[in-house]
């Protein structure tokens, strides 16, 4: 597998629980709901993680179908994440709706591809984390 390096993202608090994340080009925000000390002004970090999987799946399917010149018009992905005890695996569920005049084989292939988007591969693979104080 080829190495892919993503531009570094910098996340910093901007008051309360609100966080600004940027790579120097694109900026997004995160916040916690009021019951957790935030103001509820933006998605939580976990919501953005869930959204990243859905977004990556949708884009991957659109790119694949465009290369194949298949009539995929739209993709709607609903993602849920269930986390349990620390020793239990998290459970990800994706409900994918494909819109377009696709035949059954095309639909089956696109559903196989849905599980191969880059975010999905990172989430299901082995990860190593390193926290360094700057």
OpenMM code with the backbone's topology and positions (N, CA, C; nanometers):
from openmm import Vec3, app, unit

residues = "UNK UNK UNK UNK UNK UNK UNK UNK UNK UNK UNK UNK UNK UNK UNK UNK UNK UNK UNK UNK UNK UNK UNK UNK UNK UNK UNK UNK UNK UNK UNK UNK UNK UNK UNK UNK UNK UNK UNK UNK UNK UNK UNK UNK UNK UNK UNK UNK UNK UNK UNK UNK UNK UNK UNK UNK UNK UNK UNK UNK UNK UNK UNK UNK UNK UNK UNK UNK UNK UNK UNK UNK UNK UNK UNK UNK UNK UNK UNK UNK UNK UNK UNK UNK UNK UNK UNK UNK UNK UNK UNK UNK UNK UNK UNK UNK UNK UNK UNK UNK UNK UNK UNK UNK UNK UNK UNK UNK UNK UNK UNK UNK UNK UNK UNK UNK UNK UNK UNK UNK UNK UNK UNK UNK UNK UNK UNK UNK UNK UNK UNK UNK UNK UNK".split()
positions = [
    Vec3(0.0847, -0.1174, 0.0000),
    Vec3(0.0000, 0.0000, 0.0000),
    Vec3(0.0892, 0.1236, 0.0000),
    Vec3(0.0613, 0.2162, -0.0868),
    Vec3(0.1404, 0.3388, -0.0961),
    Vec3(0.1159, 0.4280, 0.0245),
    Vec3(0.2211, 0.4957, 0.0664),
    Vec3(0.2094, 0.5861, 0.1803),
    Vec3(0.1384, 0.7134, 0.1373),
    Vec3(0.0446, 0.7561, 0.2187),
    Vec3(-0.0257, 0.8814, 0.1950),
    Vec3(-0.0050, 0.9700, 0.3162),
    Vec3(0.0409, 1.0901, 0.2924),
    Vec3(0.0587, 1.1832, 0.4028),
    Vec3(-0.0415, 1.2962, 0.3847),
    Vec3(-0.1240, 1.3145, 0.4842),
    Vec3(-0.2255, 1.4188, 0.4831),
    Vec3(-0.1643, 1.5448, 0.5421),
    Vec3(-0.2015, 1.6601, 0.4844),
    Vec3(-0.1530, 1.7847, 0.5429),
    Vec3(-0.1872, 1.7879, 0.6901),
    Vec3(-0.0956, 1.8389, 0.7669),
    Vec3(-0.1160, 1.8482, 0.9110),
    Vec3(-0.2350, 1.9377, 0.9420),
    Vec3(-0.3171, 1.8941, 1.0349),
    Vec3(-0.4273, 1.9751, 1.0855),
    Vec3(-0.3878, 2.0272, 1.2230),
    Vec3(-0.4185, 2.1516, 1.2479),
    Vec3(-0.3924, 2.2104, 1.3784),
    Vec3(-0.5261, 2.2405, 1.4434),
    Vec3(-0.5448, 2.1908, 1.5636),
    Vec3(-0.6675, 2.2148, 1.6386),
    Vec3(-0.6324, 2.2930, 1.7642),
    Vec3(-0.7058, 2.4024, 1.7874),
    Vec3(-0.6790, 2.4829, 1.9065),
    Vec3(-0.8104, 2.5341, 1.9623),
    Vec3(-0.8145, 2.5454, 2.0938),
    Vec3(-0.9343, 2.5991, 2.1574),
    Vec3(-0.9437, 2.7484, 2.1299),
    Vec3(-1.0670, 2.7954, 2.1171),
    Vec3(-1.0903, 2.9376, 2.0895),
    Vec3(-1.1842, 2.9979, 2.1930),
    Vec3(-1.1919, 2.9359, 2.3079),
    Vec3(-1.2799, 2.9820, 2.4153),
    Vec3(-1.3783, 2.8725, 2.4515),
    Vec3(-1.3899, 2.8449, 2.5787),
    Vec3(-1.4789, 2.7375, 2.6228),
    Vec3(-1.4339, 2.6052, 2.5649),
    Vec3(-1.5290, 2.5295, 2.5139),
    Vec3(-1.4998, 2.3992, 2.4526),
    Vec3(-1.4901, 2.4085, 2.3006),
    Vec3(-1.5058, 2.5283, 2.2443),
    Vec3(-1.5029, 2.5461, 2.0991),
    Vec3(-1.3598, 2.5298, 2.0479),
    Vec3(-1.3466, 2.4578, 1.9370),
    Vec3(-1.2162, 2.4292, 1.8776),
    Vec3(-1.2187, 2.4703, 1.7307),
    Vec3(-1.1095, 2.5290, 1.6864),
    Vec3(-1.0895, 2.5611, 1.5456),
    Vec3(-0.9841, 2.4643, 1.4931),
    Vec3(-1.0141, 2.3998, 1.3811),
    Vec3(-0.9182, 2.3080, 1.3191),
    Vec3(-0.8892, 2.3596, 1.1791),
    Vec3(-0.7605, 2.3697, 1.1454),
    Vec3(-0.7240, 2.4213, 1.0135),
    Vec3(-0.5975, 2.3548, 0.9624),
    Vec3(-0.5868, 2.3489, 0.8317),
    Vec3(-0.4626, 2.3058, 0.7680),
    Vec3(-0.3938, 2.4250, 0.7029),
    Vec3(-0.4423, 2.5449, 0.7325),
    Vec3(-0.3883, 2.6662, 0.6738),
    Vec3(-0.4629, 2.7102, 0.5496),
    Vec3(-0.5461, 2.6209, 0.4962),
    Vec3(-0.6254, 2.6524, 0.3781),
    Vec3(-0.7746, 2.6448, 0.4122),
    Vec3(-0.8136, 2.5343, 0.4733),
    Vec3(-0.9528, 2.5096, 0.5097),
    Vec3(-0.9640, 2.5076, 0.6612),
    Vec3(-1.0702, 2.5703, 0.7121),
    Vec3(-1.0927, 2.5760, 0.8568),
    Vec3(-1.2314, 2.5225, 0.8887),
    Vec3(-1.2410, 2.4460, 0.9948),
    Vec3(-1.3687, 2.3980, 1.0444),
    Vec3(-1.3703, 2.4167, 1.1952),
    Vec3(-1.4857, 2.4026, 1.2539),
    Vec3(-1.4994, 2.4208, 1.3979),
    Vec3(-1.5656, 2.3005, 1.4614),
    Vec3(-1.5381, 2.2835, 1.5896),
    Vec3(-1.5994, 2.1792, 1.6701),
    Vec3(-1.6402, 2.2412, 1.8027),
    Vec3(-1.7374, 2.1803, 1.8680),
    Vec3(-1.7832, 2.2269, 1.9984),
    Vec3(-1.8505, 2.1089, 2.0673),
    Vec3(-1.8704, 2.1227, 2.1932),
    Vec3(-1.9440, 2.0224, 2.2697),
    Vec3(-2.0820, 2.0792, 2.3011),
    Vec3(-2.1779, 1.9922, 2.3280),
    Vec3(-2.3115, 2.0413, 2.3637),
    Vec3(-2.3085, 2.1073, 2.5024),
    Vec3(-2.4083, 2.1900, 2.5314),
    Vec3(-2.4116, 2.2593, 2.6609),
    Vec3(-2.4012, 2.1659, 2.7821),
    Vec3(-2.4614, 2.0482, 2.7739),
    Vec3(-2.4564, 1.9567, 2.8902),
    Vec3(-2.3156, 1.9045, 2.9178),
    Vec3(-2.2232, 1.9245, 2.8229),
    Vec3(-2.0838, 1.8847, 2.8436),
    Vec3(-1.9915, 2.0066, 2.8550),
    Vec3(-2.0508, 2.1244, 2.8755),
    Vec3(-1.9705, 2.2440, 2.8971),
    Vec3(-1.9463, 2.3292, 2.7748),
    Vec3(-1.9970, 2.2882, 2.6596),
    Vec3(-1.9812, 2.3673, 2.5379),
    Vec3(-2.1018, 2.4545, 2.5137),
    Vec3(-2.1050, 2.5123, 2.3954),
    Vec3(-2.2187, 2.5965, 2.3588),
    Vec3(-2.3035, 2.5344, 2.2481),
    Vec3(-2.2619, 2.4197, 2.1967),
    Vec3(-2.3377, 2.3526, 2.0916),
    Vec3(-2.3390, 2.4281, 1.9602),
    Vec3(-2.2312, 2.5007, 1.9298),
    Vec3(-2.2266, 2.5847, 1.8100),
    Vec3(-2.1730, 2.5137, 1.6866),
    Vec3(-2.1254, 2.3918, 1.7013),
    Vec3(-2.0651, 2.3186, 1.5895),
    Vec3(-2.0704, 2.1698, 1.6220),
    Vec3(-2.0430, 2.0848, 1.5237),
    Vec3(-2.0401, 1.9411, 1.5512),
    Vec3(-1.9319, 1.9076, 1.6545),
    Vec3(-1.9535, 1.7979, 1.7249),
    Vec3(-1.8514, 1.7495, 1.8174),
    Vec3(-1.7409, 1.6804, 1.7370),
    Vec3(-1.6245, 1.6597, 1.7972),
    Vec3(-1.5203, 1.5852, 1.7261),
    Vec3(-1.5676, 1.4463, 1.6805),
    Vec3(-1.6453, 1.3770, 1.7636),
    Vec3(-1.6943, 1.2450, 1.7236),
    Vec3(-1.7921, 1.2547, 1.6075),
    Vec3(-1.8752, 1.3584, 1.6054),
    Vec3(-1.9662, 1.3763, 1.4928),
    Vec3(-1.8884, 1.4002, 1.3638),
    Vec3(-1.7799, 1.4755, 1.3720),
    Vec3(-1.6985, 1.4980, 1.2526),
    Vec3(-1.6300, 1.3700, 1.2066),
    Vec3(-1.5906, 1.2843, 1.2994),
    Vec3(-1.5318, 1.1559, 1.2622),
    Vec3(-1.6349, 1.0710, 1.1876),
    Vec3(-1.7566, 1.0663, 1.2396),
    Vec3(-1.8639, 0.9910, 1.1746),
    Vec3(-1.8939, 1.0518, 1.0372),
    Vec3(-1.8997, 1.1854, 1.0300),
    Vec3(-1.9247, 1.2535, 0.9029),
    Vec3(-1.8125, 1.2268, 0.8029),
    Vec3(-1.6892, 1.2169, 0.8516),
    Vec3(-1.5764, 1.1904, 0.7620),
    Vec3(-1.5935, 1.0562, 0.6917),
    Vec3(-1.6405, 0.9559, 0.7639),
    Vec3(-1.6627, 0.8254, 0.7000),
    Vec3(-1.7734, 0.8351, 0.5955),
    Vec3(-1.8845, 0.8987, 0.6291),
    Vec3(-1.9938, 0.9123, 0.5336),
    Vec3(-1.9535, 0.9933, 0.4119),
    Vec3(-1.8838, 1.1025, 0.4343),
    Vec3(-1.8400, 1.1869, 0.3231),
    Vec3(-1.7421, 1.1163, 0.2324),
    Vec3(-1.6475, 1.0450, 0.2917),
    Vec3(-1.5485, 0.9715, 0.2130),
    Vec3(-1.6163, 0.8613, 0.1318),
    Vec3(-1.7114, 0.7927, 0.1913),
    Vec3(-1.7841, 0.6874, 0.1204),
    Vec3(-1.8584, 0.7451, 0.0007),
    Vec3(-1.9301, 0.8558, 0.0214),
    Vec3(-2.0068, 0.9177, -0.0869),
    Vec3(-1.9158, 0.9624, -0.2008),
    Vec3(-1.8054, 1.0292, -0.1675),
    Vec3(-1.7135, 1.0782, -0.2705),
    Vec3(-1.6476, 0.9609, -0.3439),
    Vec3(-1.6084, 0.8591, -0.2709),
    Vec3(-1.5458, 0.7423, -0.3330),
    Vec3(-1.6410, 0.6773, -0.4335),
    Vec3(-1.7673, 0.6641, -0.3969),
    Vec3(-1.8647, 0.6038, -0.4884),
    Vec3(-1.8875, 0.6901, -0.6117),
    Vec3(-1.8941, 0.8218, -0.5933),
    Vec3(-1.9109, 0.9115, -0.7077),
    Vec3(-1.7894, 0.9042, -0.8011),
    Vec3(-1.6696, 0.9018, -0.7456),
    Vec3(-1.5481, 0.8949, -0.8270),
    Vec3(-1.5416, 0.7628, -0.9038),
    Vec3(-1.5712, 0.6533, -0.8348),
    Vec3(-1.5662, 0.5221, -0.8985),
    Vec3(-1.6675, 0.5140, -1.0123),
    Vec3(-1.7896, 0.5577, -0.9864),
    Vec3(-1.8928, 0.5495, -1.0898),
    Vec3(-1.8607, 0.6422, -1.2076),
    Vec3(-1.7988, 0.7562, -1.1819),
    Vec3(-1.7600, 0.8461, -1.2915),
    Vec3(-1.6549, 0.7798, -1.3801),
    Vec3(-1.5562, 0.7121, -1.3189),
    Vec3(-1.4534, 0.6420, -1.3974),
    Vec3(-1.5145, 0.5331, -1.4844),
    Vec3(-1.6181, 0.4674, -1.4316),
    Vec3(-1.6835, 0.3595, -1.5055),
    Vec3(-1.7923, 0.4113, -1.5997),
    Vec3(-1.8200, 0.5412, -1.5937),
    Vec3(-1.9285, 0.6032, -1.6718),
    Vec3(-2.0630, 0.5382, -1.6398),
    Vec3(-2.0847, 0.5103, -1.5100),
    Vec3(-2.2109, 0.4546, -1.4640),
    Vec3(-2.3058, 0.5678, -1.4276),
    Vec3(-2.4353, 0.5461, -1.4420),
    Vec3(-2.5335, 0.6533, -1.4192),
    Vec3(-2.5703, 0.6756, -1.2712),
    Vec3(-2.4713, 0.6882, -1.1858),
    Vec3(-2.4964, 0.7183, -1.0449),
    Vec3(-2.5180, 0.8689, -1.0325),
    Vec3(-2.6376, 0.9076, -0.9915),
    Vec3(-2.6701, 1.0492, -0.9802),
    Vec3(-2.6308, 1.1055, -0.8438),
    Vec3(-2.6768, 1.0405, -0.7385),
    Vec3(-2.6506, 1.0888, -0.6035),
    Vec3(-2.6254, 0.9723, -0.5096),
    Vec3(-2.5557, 1.0052, -0.4002),
    Vec3(-2.5291, 0.9085, -0.2943),
    Vec3(-2.5692, 0.9733, -0.1625),
    Vec3(-2.6440, 0.9011, -0.0826),
    Vec3(-2.6825, 0.9463, 0.0517),
    Vec3(-2.6321, 0.8412, 0.1493),
    Vec3(-2.5479, 0.8832, 0.2420),
    Vec3(-2.4909, 0.7893, 0.3389),
    Vec3(-2.5274, 0.8357, 0.4792),
    Vec3(-2.5965, 0.7504, 0.5526),
    Vec3(-2.6255, 0.7756, 0.6944),
    Vec3(-2.5337, 0.6841, 0.7743),
    Vec3(-2.4575, 0.7420, 0.8649),
    Vec3(-2.3597, 0.6656, 0.9426),
    Vec3(-2.3944, 0.6753, 1.0902),
    Vec3(-2.3893, 0.5614, 1.1581),
    Vec3(-2.4028, 0.5611, 1.3033),
    Vec3(-2.2806, 0.4916, 1.3627),
    Vec3(-2.2457, 0.5359, 1.4807),
    Vec3(-2.1337, 0.4778, 1.5539),
    Vec3(-2.1828, 0.4439, 1.6937),
    Vec3(-2.1642, 0.3193, 1.7311),
    Vec3(-2.1969, 0.2751, 1.8663),
    Vec3(-2.0671, 0.2381, 1.9357),
    Vec3(-2.0391, 0.3045, 2.0457),
    Vec3(-1.9215, 0.2707, 2.1245),
    Vec3(-1.9685, 0.2053, 2.2525),
    Vec3(-1.8962, 0.1067, 2.2945),
    Vec3(-1.9320, 0.0349, 2.4163),
    Vec3(-1.8232, 0.0504, 2.5200),
    Vec3(-1.8009, -0.0555, 2.5909),
    Vec3(-1.6948, -0.0568, 2.6923),
    Vec3(-1.5592, -0.0494, 2.6232),
    Vec3(-1.4563, -0.0030, 2.6945),
    Vec3(-1.3240, 0.0112, 2.6318),
    Vec3(-1.2691, -0.1165, 2.5683),
    Vec3(-1.3053, -0.2328, 2.6186),
    Vec3(-1.2533, -0.3583, 2.5637),
    Vec3(-1.3416, -0.4143, 2.4522),
    Vec3(-1.4469, -0.3420, 2.4152),
    Vec3(-1.5351, -0.3857, 2.3082),
    Vec3(-1.5105, -0.3016, 2.1830),
    Vec3(-1.5200, -0.3640, 2.0655),
    Vec3(-1.4992, -0.2852, 1.9428),
    Vec3(-1.6156, -0.1896, 1.9191),
    Vec3(-1.5851, -0.0777, 1.8574),
    Vec3(-1.6897, 0.0149, 1.8155),
    Vec3(-1.7634, -0.0470, 1.6978),
    Vec3(-1.8917, -0.0133, 1.6847),
    Vec3(-1.9717, -0.0673, 1.5738),
    Vec3(-2.0149, 0.0477, 1.4831),
    Vec3(-1.9688, 0.0433, 1.3583),
    Vec3(-2.0019, 0.1422, 1.2565),
    Vec3(-2.1082, 0.0822, 1.1652),
    Vec3(-2.2127, 0.1582, 1.1348),
    Vec3(-2.3149, 0.1145, 1.0406),
    Vec3(-2.3349, 0.2242, 0.9379),
    Vec3(-2.3302, 0.1857, 0.8107),
    Vec3(-2.3551, 0.2796, 0.7023),
    Vec3(-2.4778, 0.2333, 0.6242),
    Vec3(-2.5748, 0.3230, 0.6092),
    Vec3(-2.6914, 0.2989, 0.5255),
    Vec3(-2.6702, 0.3826, 0.4000),
    Vec3(-2.6465, 0.3148, 0.2886),
    Vec3(-2.6119, 0.3825, 0.1641),
    Vec3(-2.7305, 0.3774, 0.0677),
    Vec3(-2.7729, 0.4937, 0.0189),
    Vec3(-2.8777, 0.5027, -0.0813),
    Vec3(-2.8144, 0.5509, -0.2114),
    Vec3(-2.8276, 0.4694, -0.3139),
    Vec3(-2.7736, 0.5014, -0.4463),
    Vec3(-2.8885, 0.5437, -0.5367),
    Vec3(-2.8777, 0.6630, -0.5952),
    Vec3(-2.9806, 0.7128, -0.6864),
    Vec3(-2.9247, 0.7144, -0.8276),
    Vec3(-2.9979, 0.6562, -0.9180),
    Vec3(-2.9558, 0.6522, -1.0574),
    Vec3(-3.0049, 0.5242, -1.1223),
    Vec3(-2.9975, 0.5183, -1.2532),
    Vec3(-3.0444, 0.4043, -1.3304),
    Vec3(-2.9351, 0.2981, -1.3382),
    Vec3(-2.9056, 0.2389, -1.2234),
    Vec3(-2.7994, 0.1382, -1.2120),
    Vec3(-2.8594, -0.0016, -1.2189),
    Vec3(-2.7866, -0.0939, -1.2808),
    Vec3(-2.8338, -0.2316, -1.2796),
    Vec3(-2.7862, -0.2985, -1.1492),
    Vec3(-2.8315, -0.4196, -1.1272),
    Vec3(-2.8022, -0.4889, -1.0010),
    Vec3(-2.6528, -0.5127, -0.9808),
    Vec3(-2.5813, -0.5499, -1.0868),
    Vec3(-2.4370, -0.5729, -1.0749),
    Vec3(-2.3636, -0.4444, -1.0387),
    Vec3(-2.4040, -0.3325, -1.0962),
    Vec3(-2.3422, -0.2044, -1.0638),
    Vec3(-2.3681, -0.1694, -0.9173),
    Vec3(-2.4901, -0.1898, -0.8718),
    Vec3(-2.5232, -0.1617, -0.7313),
    Vec3(-2.4411, -0.2492, -0.6367),
    Vec3(-2.4303, -0.3774, -0.6685),
    Vec3(-2.3515, -0.4690, -0.5853),
    Vec3(-2.2058, -0.4247, -0.5798),
    Vec3(-2.1510, -0.3875, -0.6944),
    Vec3(-2.0111, -0.3443, -0.6984),
    Vec3(-1.9914, -0.2149, -0.6193),
    Vec3(-2.0824, -0.1220, -0.6326),
    Vec3(-2.0707, 0.0041, -0.5578),
    Vec3(-2.0782, -0.0213, -0.4071),
    Vec3(-2.1602, -0.1151, -0.3639),
    Vec3(-2.1657, -0.1462, -0.2209),
    Vec3(-2.0355, -0.2111, -0.1729),
    Vec3(-1.9688, -0.2872, -0.2585),
    Vec3(-1.8367, -0.3400, -0.2234),
    Vec3(-1.7366, -0.2254, -0.2103),
    Vec3(-1.7416, -0.1318, -0.3028),
    Vec3(-1.6506, -0.0172, -0.3026),
    Vec3(-1.6755, 0.0710, -0.1808),
    Vec3(-1.7991, 0.0777, -0.1331),
    Vec3(-1.8324, 0.1605, -0.0169),
    Vec3(-1.7445, 0.1253, 0.1037),
    Vec3(-1.7073, 0.0011, 0.1160),
    Vec3(-1.6240, -0.0422, 0.2273),
    Vec3(-1.4752, -0.0256, 0.2029),
    Vec3(-1.4387, 0.0406, 0.0936),
    Vec3(-1.2976, 0.0547, 0.0590),
    Vec3(-1.2520, 0.2005, 0.0525),
    Vec3(-1.3338, 0.2941, 0.0997),
    Vec3(-1.2904, 0.4339, 0.0950),
    Vec3(-1.1712, 0.4521, 0.1898),
    Vec3(-1.0881, 0.5516, 0.1667),
    Vec3(-0.9677, 0.5704, 0.2489),
    Vec3(-0.9943, 0.5850, 0.3989),
    Vec3(-1.0988, 0.6548, 0.4373),
    Vec3(-1.1285, 0.6700, 0.5806),
    Vec3(-1.1664, 0.5348, 0.6400),
    Vec3(-1.2463, 0.4582, 0.5686),
    Vec3(-1.2855, 0.3247, 0.6154),
    Vec3(-1.1625, 0.2378, 0.6374),
    Vec3(-1.0693, 0.2425, 0.5421),
    Vec3(-0.9482, 0.1605, 0.5525),
    Vec3(-0.8634, 0.1998, 0.6738),
    Vec3(-0.8534, 0.3301, 0.6998),
    Vec3(-0.7765, 0.3740, 0.8169),
    Vec3(-0.8456, 0.3288, 0.9453),
    Vec3(-0.9774, 0.3446, 0.9514),
    Vec3(-1.0506, 0.3082, 1.0724),
    Vec3(-1.0432, 0.1582, 1.1013),
    Vec3(-1.0462, 0.0766, 0.9972),
    Vec3(-1.0454, -0.0674, 1.0214),
    Vec3(-0.9041, -0.1238, 1.0365),
    Vec3(-0.8049, -0.0461, 0.9997),
    Vec3(-0.6670, -0.0934, 1.0087),
    Vec3(-0.6066, -0.0731, 1.1465),
    Vec3(-0.4855, -0.1194, 1.1593),
    Vec3(-0.4125, -0.0999, 1.2842),
    Vec3(-0.3618, 0.0439, 1.2882),
    Vec3(-0.3750, 0.1059, 1.4021),
    Vec3(-0.3325, 0.2443, 1.4183),
    Vec3(-0.2299, 0.2546, 1.5310),
    Vec3(-0.1388, 0.3466, 1.5157),
    Vec3(-0.0396, 0.3752, 1.6191),
    Vec3(-0.0526, 0.5233, 1.6511),
    Vec3(-0.0642, 0.5564, 1.7776),
    Vec3(-0.0787, 0.6940, 1.8209),
    Vec3(0.0428, 0.7358, 1.9007),
    Vec3(0.0838, 0.8596, 1.8817),
    Vec3(0.1976, 0.9146, 1.9547),
    Vec3(0.1614, 1.0573, 1.9943),
    Vec3(0.1624, 1.0844, 2.1236),
    Vec3(0.1351, 1.2190, 2.1726),
    Vec3(0.2641, 1.2790, 2.2255),
    Vec3(0.3020, 1.3913, 2.1686),
    Vec3(0.4280, 1.4571, 2.2063),
    Vec3(0.3963, 1.5979, 2.2537),
    Vec3(0.4533, 1.6374, 2.3662),
    Vec3(0.4339, 1.7743, 2.4106),
    Vec3(0.5258, 1.8649, 2.3302),
    Vec3(0.4688, 1.9705, 2.2714),
    Vec3(0.5467, 2.0607, 2.1869),
    Vec3(0.6241, 2.1605, 2.2714),
] * unit.nanometer
topology = app.Topology()
chain = topology.addChain("A")
for resn in residues:
    res = topology.addResidue(resn, chain)
    for name in ("N", "CA", "C"):
        topology.addAtom(name, app.Element.getBySymbol(name[0]), res)
